[in-house]
């Protein structure tokens, strides 16, 4: 896999280049200090993957990313500083078409870990090709709601996603009504970036979206996004349900991990639940979704047709964890149908 490293810091370029070149099957074909050099290197070397810093001289990384996705789409991994500005820009980059975001090394001691994360993403691209589409230059039509109401007292929706998930989650939520049951979301994302992601969703979606702090009592019409570097679970609190955060070891190399949330929900008795696996690399969430199904929940996986990476949904389907398979466009309506089924079961029991 041929990689182009784009960063205005000579130190970061050298550290990442040296570390990635030590990885079997990965070759760094060049390092660019600005996007104009990067453009020439893309034409010369035709890289398979590009790492990109957002804050660049002469032209910012977001503008360059838009041009790349419009004229020569390729997998782009954002390597960004954990600042309020950097986090917000990184989330926008994911909406534009970047496949992942990784926190920039804080110093020489963290370079190895960052390079390993990048190498993991690159290696995964060999077995799970990314579905890339040119950037839309015209505004998308305003989405229509799946239905005007999704009130389902006592129900909970659980969603897990990874690569391509930021776009998928936003697409899903913008087509669901404001009064949805409480929804808990795990999106693989580093610490410092999930707050910006939640803020963006809160500004664009009809319901309230927050980054979970732990201890929130679940409320109708609210989406709780797991914070980066913390596992999120759901637990009973008297007669209510609430979020809780855990600092346990990574699961499937991820923290937060989808499986941790799904397994915690599967332990709850008498709670109508809908579990959803969206686009993403790897297998996180597949076993947890099976546990949810075995606990009586309705379970869905995103169809390959709309996935950016058909990894996590494919693993869930292979395990028999998904009762339903739907494209992203079909997903809001299918969730509504599942809520109706869980409500009917609750009344019957």
MILO-111938 format. One record per residue (C-alpha): residue number from 0; residue in one letter; x, y, z. Coordinates in pm, whole numbers, plus 50000, padded with zeros to 5 digits. Layout:
{num=NUM&residu=A&x=X&y=Y&z=Z}
...
This chain:
{num=0&residu=X&x=50000&y=50000&z=50000}
{num=1&residu=X&x=50157&y=50327&z=49882}
{num=2&residu=X&x=50108&y=50615&z=50123}
{num=3&residu=X&x=50150&y=50992&z=50088}
{num=4&residu=X&x=50206&y=51184&z=50413}
{num=5&residu=X&x=50087&y=51547&z=50402}
{num=6&residu=X&x=50181&y=51765&z=50701}
{num=7&residu=X&x=50343&y=52107&z=50731}
{num=8&residu=X&x=50563&y=51989&z=51019}
{num=9&residu=X&x=50890&y=51837&z=50895}
{num=10&residu=X&x=50929&y=51656&z=51227}
{num=11&residu=X&x=50584&y=51493&z=51206}
{num=12&residu=X&x=50641&y=51398&z=50840}
{num=13&residu=X&x=50973&y=51231&z=50920}
{num=14&residu=X&x=50844&y=51052&z=51231}
{num=15&residu=X&x=50536&y=50916&z=51053}
{num=16&residu=X&x=50733&y=50826&z=50739}
{num=17&residu=X&x=51000&y=50636&z=50932}
{num=18&residu=X&x=50744&y=50454&z=51146}
{num=19&residu=X&x=50515&y=50358&z=50855}
{num=20&residu=X&x=50807&y=50242&z=50639}
{num=21&residu=X&x=50891&y=49989&z=50910}
{num=22&residu=X&x=50546&y=49832&z=50869}
{num=23&residu=X&x=50536&y=49527&z=50637}
{num=24&residu=X&x=50341&y=49590&z=50319}
{num=25&residu=X&x=50341&y=49971&z=50354}
{num=26&residu=X&x=50559&y=50213&z=50157}
{num=27&residu=X&x=50560&y=50591&z=50203}
{num=28&residu=X&x=50608&y=50730&z=49852}
{num=29&residu=X&x=50649&y=51091&z=49964}
{num=30&residu=X&x=50600&y=51359&z=50223}
{num=31&residu=X&x=50444&y=51696&z=50134}
{num=32&residu=X&x=50477&y=52018&z=50334}
{num=33&residu=X&x=50176&y=52180&z=50169}
{num=34&residu=X&x=49886&y=52081&z=49948}
{num=35&residu=X&x=50041&y=52209&z=49625}
{num=36&residu=X&x=50337&y=51976&z=49672}
{num=37&residu=X&x=50086&y=51706&z=49766}
{num=38&residu=X&x=49893&y=51762&z=49444}
{num=39&residu=X&x=50210&y=51712&z=49236}
{num=40&residu=X&x=50302&y=51400&z=49433}
{num=41&residu=X&x=49956&y=51252&z=49380}
{num=42&residu=X&x=49998&y=51295&z=49005}
{num=43&residu=X&x=50351&y=51151&z=49014}
{num=44&residu=X&x=50314&y=50859&z=49257}
{num=45&residu=X&x=49940&y=50775&z=49244}
{num=46&residu=X&x=49925&y=50675&z=49614}
{num=47&residu=X&x=49672&y=50427&z=49749}
{num=48&residu=X&x=49619&y=50621&z=50073}
{num=49&residu=X&x=49691&y=50974&z=50195}
{num=50&residu=X&x=49732&y=51105&z=50549}
{num=51&residu=X&x=49638&y=51471&z=50576}
{num=52&residu=X&x=49676&y=51744&z=50834}
{num=53&residu=X&x=49392&y=51996&z=50844}
{num=54&residu=X&x=49586&y=52312&z=50935}
{num=55&residu=X&x=49814&y=52366&z=50635}
{num=56&residu=X&x=49982&y=52675&z=50482}
{num=57&residu=X&x=49883&y=52830&z=50146}
{num=58&residu=X&x=49561&y=52624&z=50129}
{num=59&residu=X&x=49383&y=52460&z=50422}
{num=60&residu=X&x=49340&y=52084&z=50434}
{num=61&residu=X&x=48959&y=52094&z=50406}
{num=62&residu=X&x=48968&y=52285&z=50078}
{num=63&residu=X&x=49227&y=52043&z=49942}
{num=64&residu=X&x=49027&y=51742&z=50060}
{num=65&residu=X&x=48718&y=51869&z=49875}
{num=66&residu=X&x=48921&y=51894&z=49554}
{num=67&residu=X&x=49072&y=51548&z=49601}
{num=68&residu=X&x=48731&y=51390&z=49663}
{num=69&residu=X&x=48585&y=51567&z=49361}
{num=70&residu=X&x=48863&y=51494&z=49111}
{num=71&residu=X&x=49056&y=51190&z=49242}
{num=72&residu=X&x=48878&y=51018&z=49532}
{num=73&residu=X&x=49106&y=50807&z=49750}
{num=74&residu=X&x=49109&y=50689&z=50112}
{num=75&residu=X&x=49222&y=50984&z=50324}
{num=76&residu=X&x=49311&y=50953&z=50693}
{num=77&residu=X&x=49304&y=51281&z=50884}
{num=78&residu=X&x=49588&y=51328&z=51134}
{num=79&residu=X&x=49477&y=51631&z=51335}
{num=80&residu=X&x=49558&y=51820&z=51653}
{num=81&residu=X&x=49315&y=51781&z=51944}
{num=82&residu=X&x=49202&y=52140&z=51965}
{num=83&residu=X&x=48849&y=52276&z=51945}
{num=84&residu=X&x=48923&y=52413&z=51597}
{num=85&residu=X&x=49107&y=52100&z=51487}
{num=86&residu=X&x=48834&y=51867&z=51616}
{num=87&residu=X&x=48552&y=52057&z=51444}
{num=88&residu=X&x=48748&y=52068&z=51117}
{num=89&residu=X&x=48825&y=51696&z=51142}
{num=90&residu=X&x=48455&y=51611&z=51180}
{num=91&residu=X&x=48384&y=51825&z=50873}
{num=92&residu=X&x=48657&y=51634&z=50689}
{num=93&residu=X&x=48479&y=51307&z=50767}
{num=94&residu=X&x=48160&y=51452&z=50621}
{num=95&residu=X&x=48351&y=51551&z=50308}
{num=96&residu=X&x=48478&y=51197&z=50260}
{num=97&residu=X&x=48782&y=51123&z=50477}
{num=98&residu=X&x=48763&y=50765&z=50607}
{num=99&residu=X&x=48907&y=50819&z=50955}
{num=100&residu=X&x=49055&y=51070&z=51197}
{num=101&residu=X&x=49354&y=51007&z=51425}
{num=102&residu=X&x=49498&y=51242&z=51686}
{num=103&residu=X&x=49834&y=51393&z=51586}
{num=104&residu=X&x=50135&y=51273&z=51788}
{num=105&residu=X&x=50183&y=51479&z=52101}
{num=106&residu=X&x=50557&y=51409&z=52096}
{num=107&residu=X&x=50817&y=51147&z=51995}
{num=108&residu=X&x=50683&y=50905&z=52258}
{num=109&residu=X&x=50340&y=50883&z=52094}
{num=110&residu=X&x=50453&y=50851&z=51731}
{num=111&residu=X&x=50470&y=50472&z=51743}
{num=112&residu=X&x=50113&y=50441&z=51869}
{num=113&residu=X&x=49979&y=50686&z=51608}
{num=114&residu=X&x=50171&y=50514&z=51328}
{num=115&residu=X&x=50035&y=50177&z=51443}
{num=116&residu=X&x=49679&y=50312&z=51430}
{num=117&residu=X&x=49737&y=50445&z=51079}
{num=118&residu=X&x=49897&y=50117&z=50972}
{num=119&residu=X&x=49598&y=49921&z=51108}
{num=120&residu=X&x=49361&y=50133&z=50896}
{num=121&residu=X&x=49580&y=50092&z=50588}
{num=122&residu=X&x=49610&y=49715&z=50628}
{num=123&residu=X&x=49234&y=49687&z=50671}
{num=124&residu=X&x=49185&y=49857&z=50333}
{num=125&residu=X&x=49339&y=49551&z=50164}
{num=126&residu=X&x=49064&y=49318&z=50280}
{num=127&residu=X&x=48777&y=49569&z=50313}
{num=128&residu=X&x=48781&y=49807&z=50016}
{num=129&residu=X&x=48635&y=50151&z=50081}
{num=130&residu=X&x=48336&y=50264&z=49879}
{num=131&residu=X&x=48431&y=50613&z=49760}
{num=132&residu=X&x=48203&y=50850&z=49571}
{num=133&residu=X&x=48296&y=51189&z=49425}
{num=134&residu=X&x=48205&y=51484&z=49644}
{num=135&residu=X&x=47865&y=51634&z=49565}
{num=136&residu=X&x=47904&y=51995&z=49453}
{num=137&residu=X&x=47533&y=52075&z=49475}
{num=138&residu=X&x=47345&y=52076&z=49806}
{num=139&residu=X&x=47158&y=51756&z=49880}
{num=140&residu=X&x=46779&y=51787&z=49896}
{num=141&residu=X&x=46635&y=51829&z=50243}
{num=142&residu=X&x=46563&y=51477&z=50379}
{num=143&residu=X&x=46209&y=51375&z=50453}
{num=144&residu=X&x=46127&y=51217&z=50788}
{num=145&residu=X&x=46054&y=50845&z=50797}
{num=146&residu=X&x=45740&y=50930&z=50996}
{num=147&residu=X&x=45617&y=51223&z=51204}
{num=148&residu=X&x=45650&y=51039&z=51534}
{num=149&residu=X&x=45846&y=50747&z=51680}
{num=150&residu=X&x=45718&y=50756&z=52036}
{num=151&residu=X&x=45776&y=50417&z=52192}
{num=152&residu=X&x=45768&y=50449&z=52571}
{num=153&residu=X&x=46040&y=50253&z=52746}
{num=154&residu=X&x=46225&y=50161&z=52426}
{num=155&residu=X&x=46596&y=50220&z=52359}
{num=156&residu=X&x=46785&y=50237&z=52028}
{num=157&residu=X&x=47153&y=50132&z=52020}
{num=158&residu=X&x=47379&y=50218&z=51725}
{num=159&residu=X&x=47738&y=50121&z=51646}
{num=160&residu=X&x=47956&y=50242&z=51358}
{num=161&residu=X&x=48314&y=50296&z=51249}
{num=162&residu=X&x=48461&y=50396&z=50911}
{num=163&residu=X&x=48204&y=50604&z=50724}
{num=164&residu=X&x=47988&y=50617&z=51034}
{num=165&residu=X&x=47987&y=50992&z=51087}
{num=166&residu=X&x=47814&y=51045&z=50753}
{num=167&residu=X&x=47586&y=50746&z=50804}
{num=168&residu=X&x=47476&y=50852&z=51153}
{num=169&residu=X&x=47403&y=51207&z=51038}
{num=170&residu=X&x=47208&y=51076&z=50737}
{num=171&residu=X&x=47010&y=50847&z=50967}
{num=172&residu=X&x=46927&y=51105&z=51232}
{num=173&residu=X&x=46829&y=51382&z=50991}
{num=174&residu=X&x=46553&y=51151&z=50859}
{num=175&residu=X&x=46412&y=51058&z=51200}
{num=176&residu=X&x=46165&y=51263&z=51406}
{num=177&residu=X&x=46262&y=51461&z=51715}
{num=178&residu=X&x=46068&y=51239&z=51956}
{num=179&residu=X&x=46268&y=50919&z=51900}
{num=180&residu=X&x=46332&y=50691&z=52197}
{num=181&residu=X&x=46665&y=50748&z=52373}
{num=182&residu=X&x=46948&y=50647&z=52139}
{num=183&residu=X&x=47300&y=50548&z=52246}
{num=184&residu=X&x=47568&y=50576&z=51977}
{num=185&residu=X&x=47921&y=50437&z=51965}
{num=186&residu=X&x=48126&y=50581&z=51679}
{num=187&residu=X&x=48494&y=50485&z=51673}
{num=188&residu=X&x=48665&y=50818&z=51725}
{num=189&residu=X&x=48955&y=50947&z=51938}
{num=190&residu=X&x=48914&y=51149&z=52255}
{num=191&residu=X&x=48862&y=51516&z=52182}
{num=192&residu=X&x=48673&y=51462&z=51856}
{num=193&residu=X&x=48345&y=51310&z=51976}
{num=194&residu=X&x=48232&y=51638&z=52136}
{num=195&residu=X&x=48265&y=51817&z=51801}
{num=196&residu=X&x=48080&y=51529&z=51633}
{num=197&residu=X&x=47793&y=51547&z=51883}
{num=198&residu=X&x=47776&y=51926&z=51849}
{num=199&residu=X&x=47750&y=51898&z=51472}
{num=200&residu=X&x=47469&y=51643&z=51497}
{num=201&residu=X&x=47289&y=51858&z=51751}
{num=202&residu=X&x=47298&y=52150&z=51507}
{num=203&residu=X&x=47179&y=51951&z=51203}
{num=204&residu=X&x=46937&y=51690&z=51342}
{num=205&residu=X&x=46583&y=51741&z=51480}
{num=206&residu=X&x=46653&y=51571&z=51814}
{num=207&residu=X&x=46892&y=51670&z=52094}
{num=208&residu=X&x=47241&y=51518&z=52060}
{num=209&residu=X&x=47500&y=51525&z=52339}
{num=210&residu=X&x=47835&y=51368&z=52419}
{num=211&residu=X&x=47766&y=51139&z=52714}
{num=212&residu=X&x=47921&y=51246&z=53043}
{num=213&residu=X&x=47809&y=50938&z=53237}
{num=214&residu=X&x=47517&y=50925&z=53477}
{num=215&residu=X&x=47257&y=51079&z=53244}
{num=216&residu=X&x=46908&y=50937&z=53285}
{num=217&residu=X&x=46790&y=50836&z=52936}
{num=218&residu=X&x=46531&y=51071&z=52793}
{num=219&residu=X&x=46306&y=51056&z=52489}
{num=220&residu=X&x=46427&y=51269&z=52199}
{num=221&residu=X&x=46794&y=51256&z=52304}
{num=222&residu=X&x=47096&y=51088&z=52144}
{num=223&residu=X&x=47397&y=51006&z=52364}
{num=224&residu=X&x=47733&y=50978&z=52182}
{num=225&residu=X&x=48005&y=50776&z=52358}
{num=226&residu=X&x=48307&y=50997&z=52436}
{num=227&residu=X&x=48639&y=50903&z=52281}
{num=228&residu=X&x=48869&y=50690&z=52500}
{num=229&residu=X&x=48579&y=50576&z=52722}
{num=230&residu=X&x=48351&y=50275&z=52691}
{num=231&residu=X&x=47982&y=50363&z=52733}
{num=232&residu=X&x=47727&y=50127&z=52887}
{num=233&residu=X&x=47359&y=50149&z=52978}
{num=234&residu=X&x=47248&y=50038&z=53325}
{num=235&residu=X&x=46943&y=50043&z=53551}
{num=236&residu=X&x=46906&y=50324&z=53802}
{num=237&residu=X&x=46600&y=50241&z=54009}
{num=238&residu=X&x=46312&y=50237&z=53763}
{num=239&residu=X&x=46512&y=50436&z=53506}
{num=240&residu=X&x=46798&y=50370&z=53267}
{num=241&residu=X&x=47114&y=50579&z=53260}
{num=242&residu=X&x=47451&y=50599&z=53086}
{num=243&residu=X&x=47777&y=50507&z=53254}
{num=244&residu=X&x=48138&y=50537&z=53136}
{num=245&residu=X&x=48412&y=50281&z=53187}
{num=246&residu=X&x=48792&y=50295&z=53147}
{num=247&residu=X&x=48845&y=49928&z=53074}
{num=248&residu=X&x=49092&y=49797&z=52812}
{num=249&residu=X&x=49017&y=49847&z=52442}
{num=250&residu=X&x=48791&y=49586&z=52280}
{num=251&residu=X&x=48864&y=49505&z=51915}
{num=252&residu=X&x=49140&y=49769&z=51955}
{num=253&residu=X&x=48868&y=50028&z=52021}
{num=254&residu=X&x=48760&y=50242&z=52315}
{num=255&residu=X&x=48472&y=50315&z=52295}
{num=256&residu=X&x=48371&y=49974&z=52163}
{num=257&residu=X&x=48030&y=49884&z=52024}
{num=258&residu=X&x=48037&y=49538&z=52182}
{num=259&residu=X&x=48073&y=49686&z=52532}
{num=260&residu=X&x=47756&y=49892&z=52487}
{num=261&residu=X&x=47559&y=49610&z=52324}
{num=262&residu=X&x=47653&y=49352&z=52587}
{num=263&residu=X&x=47550&y=49591&z=52866}
{num=264&residu=X&x=47211&y=49644&z=52702}
{num=265&residu=X&x=47160&y=49269&z=52648}
{num=266&residu=X&x=47169&y=49220&z=53027}
{num=267&residu=X&x=46865&y=49443&z=53081}
{num=268&residu=X&x=46538&y=49262&z=53133}
{num=269&residu=X&x=46202&y=49384&z=53004}
{num=270&residu=X&x=46341&y=49674&z=52800}
{num=271&residu=X&x=46224&y=49695&z=52434}
{num=272&residu=X&x=46541&y=49750&z=52230}
{num=273&residu=X&x=46653&y=49798&z=51870}
{num=274&residu=X&x=47022&y=49735&z=51790}
{num=275&residu=X&x=47180&y=49872&z=51473}
{num=276&residu=X&x=47521&y=49810&z=51311}
{num=277&residu=X&x=47627&y=50059&z=51046}
{num=278&residu=X&x=47929&y=50084&z=50816}
{num=279&residu=X&x=48275&y=50014&z=50956}
{num=280&residu=X&x=48595&y=49809&z=50944}
{num=281&residu=X&x=48651&y=49508&z=51163}
{num=282&residu=X&x=48409&y=49300&z=51370}
{num=283&residu=X&x=48325&y=49523&z=51667}
{num=284&residu=X&x=47957&y=49497&z=51753}
{num=285&residu=X&x=47887&y=49170&z=51572}
{num=286&residu=X&x=47893&y=48950&z=51883}
{num=287&residu=X&x=47715&y=49216&z=52086}
{num=288&residu=X&x=47438&y=49242&z=51829}
{num=289&residu=X&x=47394&y=48865&z=51848}
{num=290&residu=X&x=47365&y=48894&z=52227}
{num=291&residu=X&x=47097&y=49160&z=52179}
{num=292&residu=X&x=46903&y=48938&z=51939}
{num=293&residu=X&x=46924&y=48645&z=52180}
{num=294&residu=X&x=46796&y=48877&z=52455}
{num=295&residu=X&x=46485&y=48955&z=52248}
{num=296&residu=X&x=46587&y=49281&z=52079}
{num=297&residu=X&x=46513&y=49369&z=51718}
{num=298&residu=X&x=46845&y=49388&z=51529}
{num=299&residu=X&x=46949&y=49551&z=51202}
{num=300&residu=X&x=47265&y=49567&z=50989}
{num=301&residu=X&x=47339&y=49809&z=50708}
{num=302&residu=X&x=47330&y=49657&z=50360}
{num=303&residu=X&x=47654&y=49638&z=50160}
{num=304&residu=X&x=47500&y=49860&z=49892}
{num=305&residu=X&x=47521&y=50173&z=50109}
{num=306&residu=X&x=47819&y=50090&z=50335}
{num=307&residu=X&x=48143&y=50285&z=50300}
{num=308&residu=X&x=48312&y=49971&z=50439}
{num=309&residu=X&x=48112&y=49648&z=50458}
{num=310&residu=X&x=48304&y=49508&z=50754}
{num=311&residu=X&x=48114&y=49527&z=51083}
{num=312&residu=X&x=47771&y=49469&z=50920}
{num=313&residu=X&x=47908&y=49174&z=50722}
{num=314&residu=X&x=48043&y=49012&z=51038}
{num=315&residu=X&x=47711&y=49066&z=51217}
{num=316&residu=X&x=47516&y=48912&z=50928}
{num=317&residu=X&x=47756&y=48615&z=50913}
{num=318&residu=X&x=47695&y=48543&z=51283}
{num=319&residu=X&x=47319&y=48547&z=51238}
{num=320&residu=X&x=47299&y=48857&z=51459}
{num=321&residu=X&x=47095&y=49072&z=51220}
{num=322&residu=X&x=46723&y=49002&z=51192}
{num=323&residu=X&x=46694&y=49266&z=50919}
{num=324&residu=X&x=46933&y=49407&z=50657}
{num=325&residu=X&x=46858&y=49751&z=50513}
{num=326&residu=X&x=47029&y=50024&z=50316}
{num=327&residu=X&x=47093&y=50353&z=50488}
{num=328&residu=X&x=46799&y=50505&z=50301}
{num=329&residu=X&x=46568&y=50229&z=50426}
{num=330&residu=X&x=46704&y=50232&z=50780}
{num=331&residu=X&x=46476&y=50496&z=50945}
{num=332&residu=X&x=46162&y=50321&z=50825}
{num=333&residu=X&x=46297&y=49981&z=50927}
{num=334&residu=X&x=46382&y=50113&z=51277}
{num=335&residu=X&x=46027&y=50246&z=51305}
{num=336&residu=X&x=45890&y=49902&z=51214}
{num=337&residu=X&x=46116&y=49740&z=51473}
{num=338&residu=X&x=45998&y=49985&z=51740}
{num=339&residu=X&x=45639&y=49889&z=51658}
{num=340&residu=X&x=45730&y=49522&z=51705}
{num=341&residu=X&x=45907&y=49582&z=52037}
{num=342&residu=X&x=45610&y=49787&z=52158}
{num=343&residu=X&x=45367&y=49511&z=52063}
{num=344&residu=X&x=45581&y=49254&z=52247}
{num=345&residu=X&x=45595&y=49476&z=52556}
{num=346&residu=X&x=45216&y=49512&z=52563}
{num=347&residu=X&x=45166&y=49137&z=52506}
{num=348&residu=X&x=45404&y=49046&z=52790}
